[in-house]
Amino acid sequence: MLESLEKKLAEARIKLEDVEHQIENARVEVAKPFAKERELAEKPAADRPAVDIPAQKPSIREKMETYKKESIGGKNKESLAER
């Protein structure tokens, strides 16, 4: 049992070193200047390509609030009566 824990510890240390290396590489990349920053700043907003950012999915809480509002408003009265 102790041997398996030592093996897991060694594997975890290797993974930790790998993650630390990845973090350091990411820091170096973030510090690099953005090559097209000036070009982007000079372009008018109308000429920039539109970025389609998908809407965030509603949370369970938001879904429940919507359901409650619809139920009170009458949309889901039939489904409530069936229960």
CORKA-V174721 format. One record per pair of residues at least 4 apart in sequence whose ideal C-beta (glycine too) atoms are under 8 Angstrom apart, sorted by sequence separation. I is the first residue (numbers start at 1). GAP is how many residues later the second one is. D is the distance in whole Angstrom. If there is no record, write none. Layout:
i=<I;I>
gap=<GAP;GAP>
d=<D;D>
This chain:
i=<1;2;3;4;5;6;7;8;9;10;11;12;13;14;15;16;17;18;19;20;21;22;23;24;25;26;27;28;33;36;37;38;39;43;44;58;59;60;61;62;63;64;65;66;67;68;69;71;76;77;78;79;43;58;70;71;34;70;71;40;58;67;71>
gap=<4;4;4;4;4;4;4;4;4;4;4;4;4;4;4;4;4;4;4;4;4;4;4;4;4;4;4;4;4;4;4;4;4;4;4;4;4;4;4;4;4;4;4;4;4;4;4;4;4;4;4;4;5;5;5;5;6;6;6;8;8;9;9>
d=<7;6;6;6;6;6;6;6;6;7;6;6;6;7;6;6;6;6;6;7;6;6;6;7;6;6;6;7;7;5;6;6;7;5;8;4;7;6;6;6;6;6;6;6;6;6;6;7;6;6;7;7;6;5;4;4;8;5;7;7;7;7;6>
